Amino acid sequence: PAFSAVHQRFAVDAHGLPGLYDQPLIGWVTGIDLGDLGKVKPVVVNGMTGETLEDKAVVMHVALKPDIFAEADIVNLFTQGDGPDLVFPTTGFSASTCVVDGAERNFAEWLRETGAGTELPLVANYNGAMINVAFQGVHENKVDFYAPVVAGRIYRLAASVGDYPSAYGTYCNSLHDAGGATALSCNCILNYLYASLEGRTTGSFTGPVTFGEIAYILLNQTLVRLDLLSGNLAAAAD
């Protein structure tokens, strides 16, 4: 559930879990109607019992046939921009201090000075994979995020994508033409809002709009996809 202790614990600790990448792991952070923010707590549901839980994670382990394998992947519109390197001294869902190209600054003050908007996320390069951290709010002396920034990791503000709705639509259409998720996908509520997805589709990507996405670790402003492939397809890909 969004904003719960288990949400924060997974977000911070998942990177160090042993065996995390041994098999595909996908999922999402449950949310609520945006009109109910601050009024209703998100929950998960135990499908075996129907019980609703505000402070637990629900996990389903799925056994596949020997000739079928699962492949988890992400669809991310964003790349790192050409702005300064941003390094945070502590890991967490909020930050006051940030080292900007080697100089320590108050991050909220720096964002205001530069006129940076909050529609575009922070982006870190994880061995070629672009991983986003989305902005939740900029306050007088601190900035809140929808996922934790990791201490020592180099972030940059995302490169501009121009018109967000048009860029996102074009990107999804190209992925649809190449073949969408064959099993399941989930997409971030921020993409839904900023790309004006109400009443529109994302091609063959089918699944919930969520308050956070999981592809091994917690993600933001990202579409997560799960494909089921046969052994023959895998051999052909090789």
C-alpha positions as CSV (number, residue, x, y, z in Angstrom):
1,P,0.0,0.0,0.0
2,A,1.2,3.5,-0.9
3,F,2.7,5.5,2.0
4,S,2.8,2.5,4.3
5,A,5.8,1.3,6.3
6,V,6.2,-1.8,4.1
7,H,6.2,0.4,1.0
8,Q,9.0,2.5,2.4
9,R,10.9,-0.5,3.7
10,F,10.8,-2.3,0.3
11,A,11.8,0.9,-1.5
12,V,14.9,1.4,0.6
13,D,16.0,-2.2,1.3
14,A,15.1,-4.0,-2.0
15,H,18.4,-3.2,-3.7
16,G,20.3,-5.3,-1.1
17,L,18.0,-8.3,-0.9
18,P,19.9,-11.5,-1.6
19,G,18.8,-13.3,-4.8
20,L,16.6,-10.4,-5.9
21,Y,17.5,-10.8,-9.6
22,D,17.4,-14.6,-9.6
23,Q,13.9,-14.7,-11.1
24,P,11.5,-12.1,-12.5
25,L,9.7,-9.9,-9.9
26,I,7.1,-7.4,-10.9
27,G,4.3,-5.7,-9.1
28,W,2.9,-2.3,-8.1
29,V,2.1,0.0,-5.2
30,T,-1.6,0.2,-4.5
31,G,-3.3,3.6,-4.4
32,I,-6.6,5.3,-4.1
33,D,-8.8,7.7,-6.0
34,L,-6.8,11.0,-6.1
35,G,-9.8,12.8,-4.7
36,D,-9.4,10.7,-1.5
37,L,-5.8,11.6,-0.8
38,G,-5.4,12.2,2.9
39,K,-8.8,10.7,3.6
40,V,-8.5,7.0,2.7
41,K,-5.6,4.6,3.2
42,P,-4.5,2.4,0.3
43,V,-4.8,-1.4,0.9
44,V,-3.9,-4.7,-0.6
45,V,-6.2,-7.7,-0.7
46,N,-5.3,-11.3,0.2
47,G,-7.0,-13.1,-2.7
48,M,-7.2,-16.3,-0.7
49,T,-9.3,-14.8,2.1
50,G,-10.6,-11.5,0.8
51,E,-8.9,-9.7,3.8
52,T,-7.8,-6.1,3.2
53,L,-4.5,-5.1,4.6
54,E,-3.1,-1.6,5.1
55,D,0.4,-2.5,6.3
56,K,1.3,-5.7,4.5
57,A,2.6,-6.7,1.0
58,V,0.9,-9.5,-0.9
59,V,3.1,-11.7,-3.1
60,M,2.0,-14.4,-5.6
61,H,4.6,-17.1,-6.6
62,V,3.8,-18.5,-10.0
63,A,5.2,-21.8,-11.4
64,L,5.5,-21.9,-15.2
65,K,5.6,-24.9,-17.5
66,P,9.2,-26.0,-18.4
67,D,9.0,-24.6,-21.9
68,I,7.7,-21.1,-20.7
69,F,9.7,-18.4,-19.1
70,A,8.8,-14.9,-17.8
71,E,10.6,-11.8,-18.8
72,A,10.2,-8.5,-16.9
73,D,11.1,-5.2,-18.5
74,I,10.4,-1.5,-18.2
75,V,9.2,1.1,-20.6
76,N,10.7,4.5,-19.6
77,L,10.3,7.6,-21.7
78,F,13.0,9.5,-19.8
79,T,16.8,9.8,-20.0
80,Q,19.3,11.9,-18.1
81,G,19.5,15.5,-19.2
82,D,22.7,17.5,-19.7
83,G,22.3,19.4,-16.4
84,P,24.6,19.1,-13.3
85,D,25.2,15.9,-11.4
86,L,23.0,15.7,-8.3
87,V,24.2,13.5,-5.4
88,F,22.3,13.1,-2.1
89,P,24.1,12.3,1.2
90,T,21.4,10.1,2.6
91,T,18.9,7.6,1.3
92,G,15.3,8.4,1.7
93,F,11.9,9.7,0.4
94,S,12.9,13.3,1.1
95,A,16.0,15.5,0.9
96,S,17.1,18.8,2.2
97,T,20.7,18.7,1.1
98,C,22.1,17.9,-2.3
99,V,25.6,18.1,-3.8
100,V,25.2,19.9,-7.1
101,D,28.2,19.4,-9.3
102,G,30.4,19.2,-6.2
103,A,28.8,22.1,-4.3
104,E,26.5,21.4,-1.3
105,R,23.1,23.2,-1.7
106,N,19.6,23.2,-0.2
107,F,17.8,21.2,-2.9
108,A,14.5,22.9,-2.6
109,E,16.2,26.3,-2.9
110,W,18.2,25.1,-5.9
111,L,15.1,23.9,-7.7
112,R,13.4,27.2,-7.2
113,E,16.5,29.2,-8.4
114,T,16.7,27.1,-11.6
115,G,13.0,27.1,-12.3
116,A,13.0,23.4,-12.7
117,G,9.5,21.9,-12.9
118,T,8.4,18.7,-11.2
119,E,6.8,16.9,-14.1
120,L,10.1,15.5,-15.2
121,P,11.8,13.1,-12.7
122,L,15.3,12.7,-11.4
123,V,17.0,10.0,-13.5
124,A,19.9,7.7,-12.4
125,N,21.9,5.4,-14.7
126,Y,22.0,1.9,-13.4
127,N,24.4,0.1,-15.7
128,G,22.5,1.4,-18.8
129,A,19.0,1.2,-17.3
130,M,17.4,4.6,-16.7
131,I,15.7,4.6,-13.2
132,N,13.4,7.5,-12.2
133,V,12.6,9.1,-8.9
134,A,9.5,11.3,-9.2
135,F,8.8,14.5,-7.3
136,Q,6.0,14.5,-4.8
137,G,6.4,18.1,-3.5
138,V,8.8,21.0,-3.1
139,H,8.6,22.7,0.3
140,E,10.5,25.6,1.8
141,N,13.5,23.6,2.9
142,K,13.0,20.1,1.7
143,V,11.8,18.0,-1.3
144,D,9.7,14.9,-1.1
145,F,9.8,12.0,-3.6
146,Y,7.6,9.1,-4.5
147,A,10.6,6.8,-4.4
148,P,13.8,7.1,-2.3
149,V,16.9,8.7,-3.7
150,V,19.9,6.5,-3.0
151,A,22.9,8.0,-1.2
152,G,26.0,8.4,-3.4
153,R,24.1,7.6,-6.6
154,I,24.5,10.3,-9.4
155,Y,21.1,11.7,-10.6
156,R,20.3,14.3,-13.1
157,L,17.0,16.0,-14.0
158,A,15.4,14.2,-17.0
159,A,15.9,15.6,-20.4
160,S,12.9,17.5,-21.8
161,V,10.5,15.4,-23.9
162,G,8.8,18.4,-25.4
163,D,5.0,17.9,-25.3
164,Y,4.6,15.2,-22.7
165,P,1.2,13.7,-24.0
166,S,2.4,13.6,-27.6
167,A,5.8,12.2,-26.8
168,Y,4.3,9.5,-24.5
169,G,1.7,8.6,-27.1
170,T,4.3,8.3,-29.9
171,Y,6.6,6.2,-27.7
172,C,3.8,3.8,-26.7
173,N,2.6,3.4,-30.3
174,S,6.1,2.5,-31.4
175,L,6.4,-0.1,-28.6
176,H,2.9,-1.5,-29.5
177,D,4.1,-2.0,-33.1
178,A,7.1,-3.9,-31.8
179,G,4.9,-6.1,-29.6
180,G,3.4,-5.2,-26.3
181,A,3.3,-7.1,-23.0
182,T,1.8,-10.6,-23.5
183,A,0.9,-11.1,-19.9
184,L,0.6,-8.0,-17.8
185,S,1.7,-4.4,-17.3
186,C,1.2,-1.6,-14.9
187,N,1.7,2.2,-15.4
188,C,2.4,5.1,-13.1
189,I,-0.4,7.4,-12.1
190,L,2.0,10.3,-12.9
191,N,2.2,9.2,-16.6
192,Y,-1.6,9.0,-16.5
193,L,-1.9,12.5,-15.3
194,Y,1.0,14.2,-17.1
195,A,0.4,12.4,-20.4
196,S,-3.3,13.0,-20.3
197,L,-4.2,9.3,-20.7
198,E,-7.8,9.6,-19.5
199,G,-10.0,8.1,-22.2
200,R,-6.9,7.0,-24.2
201,T,-5.1,3.6,-24.5
202,T,-1.5,2.5,-24.3
203,G,-1.7,0.0,-27.1
204,S,-1.5,-3.6,-26.0
205,F,-0.2,-2.7,-22.6
206,T,-3.0,-3.7,-20.2
207,G,-3.1,-3.4,-16.5
208,P,-3.6,-1.0,-13.6
209,V,-2.5,2.6,-13.1
210,T,-0.5,2.6,-9.9
211,F,1.2,4.7,-7.2
212,G,4.5,3.0,-7.9
213,E,5.8,0.2,-10.1
214,I,8.0,-2.7,-9.2
215,A,10.5,-4.4,-11.6
216,Y,12.8,-6.0,-9.0
217,I,13.0,-2.5,-7.3
218,L,10.5,0.3,-6.8
219,L,10.2,2.6,-9.8
220,N,8.4,5.8,-10.7
221,Q,6.9,7.3,-13.9
222,T,7.6,4.0,-15.6
223,L,5.5,1.3,-17.3
224,V,6.4,-2.2,-16.2
225,R,5.7,-5.1,-18.5
226,L,5.7,-8.9,-18.1
227,D,6.1,-11.1,-21.1
228,L,5.7,-14.9,-21.2
229,L,7.9,-16.5,-23.9
230,S,8.4,-20.1,-25.0
231,G,11.7,-21.9,-25.2
232,N,11.4,-21.9,-29.0
233,L,11.1,-18.1,-29.0
234,A,14.0,-17.8,-26.7
235,A,16.1,-20.0,-29.0
236,A,15.1,-17.8,-32.0
237,A,16.1,-14.7,-30.1
238,D,19.5,-16.1,-29.6
